[in-house]
Amino acid sequence: MTPAARFASVPVARLATVGPDGAPHLVPIVFALLGAEGDVLVSAVDGKPKRTRALRRLANIAASPRVSVLADHYEQDWSRLWWVRADGTARVRDTHPDGLAALVARYPHYRAAPPAGPFIEITVAKWTEWVSDA
């Protein structure tokens, strides 16, 4: 299984950005992979309750677009553990028709209430993975 395919097998990943002060910021995200190799990751700001639409992750990306996204699998059987990290460059887009379609197809909740955005598009430069061989 390719790292991108393994990554796509989980419903939630964690997006890591860096603030202007150099502090890390980590949030869970839902996502879809696009492109023939799964080398573009898209996430959206959706309608779940938030204190503000001016999210720190968006400001962090505007200031420093290098990001990491981590997907993992854990269970008591440690022979089945794995993680995959996508390192890349992010940009914030007001709209993303292909990303929206992929997110709606992947997440049933979005069929009733599609995310309005903005959208985070990450061009993956490097996949890193670890798979247990226990």
N, C-alpha and C positions, 0 to 999 in steps of 0.2 A: 504494500500500500504506500502511495506517495505521501510525503508530509502534508501536502495540501488536502488530500483526500481524508487523511486521519484527522486533520484540523477541522474539516467540514463535518465530521461525524458527531460533533457535540453541538448542542443548541446555544451555548453561552461561552464567551471568552472574556478575557480581561485585557482592557486597553490601558497601556502605560504611556503617559505623556510626561513632559518636564515643564514646570512652571518657570516664569521669568527669574525667580530666585534660585533656580536649580533644584528645587524640591520635586520629588517624584509624585505623580498623581495617578492613581489606579482605580478604574471603574469597570464593572461588568457591562458587557454589551451583547446584543444580538447582532448577527452579521450574515452576509451572504458573500460567497466567492464568485468572481466573474473571470472571464478570460479562459482561453483554451487550457492554460496551465494552472488556473486558479490563482493567478498572480495579482489580482486586484480584489481587495477586501472592501466591502461597503457596509456601513452602519448608518443609522438615522437617529435623529432626535425625534422621539415619538410623543404621543399624547399622555403617557403615564404621568401622574402628578409629580411636578418638580417645583422647587421654590422659585425658579427663574428659568427663562429660555437662554439666558446668557451664561451658558455652562462653562465651567473652568476648562474642560477638555478642549472646547472650541478655541478659547483664548490661548491656551497652551500651544495648540497646533499652529495658530497664526504666528506665534512668537518663535516657535521651534518645531518644525514639521517632522523631525525624526521621532518615530514611535515604535513600540513593540506591542504585539498582541499575543497573549498566551492562551492556549487551549490545553486542557488536560483531562485525564481519566484516572479516577481513583476507585479502588474497591479493596475489600479485605484480602483478596487473593492477590498478593503483591507480584505475582508473575504476569499480571494483566495491566500493570501500571504503565502510563506513558504521558508525555507532554510534547507539544509542538509550539515553537515560537516563530512568529512572522515579524521580521524586522523590515521597516520600510519608511517611506515618506508619505505623509498625509497631507491632504488639503480638504478644506471645507467648501462644499458646493451648495448653493441654494436649492437646486433641483438635481435629480439623477434618475432619469427615466428607466435605464437598465437596472440600476440598483434597486429602485422602488419595486419593479416587477419581480426581481429575484427575492427581495425580502417578503413581498406579499405571497409568493409561491412557497416560501420556506416556513413562514409563521402564520398559522391560521388566525390568530388574533388580528393580524394586519389586514385580513380580508374584509373585516367589518369596519375597521378604523385604520386606513393606511397612514403611515407616518407622513407628516407634512414637511419634515426636514427642519433644519438643514441636514445635509448628508456628509458623512466623513468617508472619503475615498482614500484608501491606502494602497500605494503601489509597493508590492512586496519585493524587496531586493534580495532577501536571504531567508530561507527556511532552516530552522535548527530543530532537531528532534532527539528525544531519548525514549527508548522503548525497553522495558524490563526484559532481561534475559534470564530471570530467576526461574 
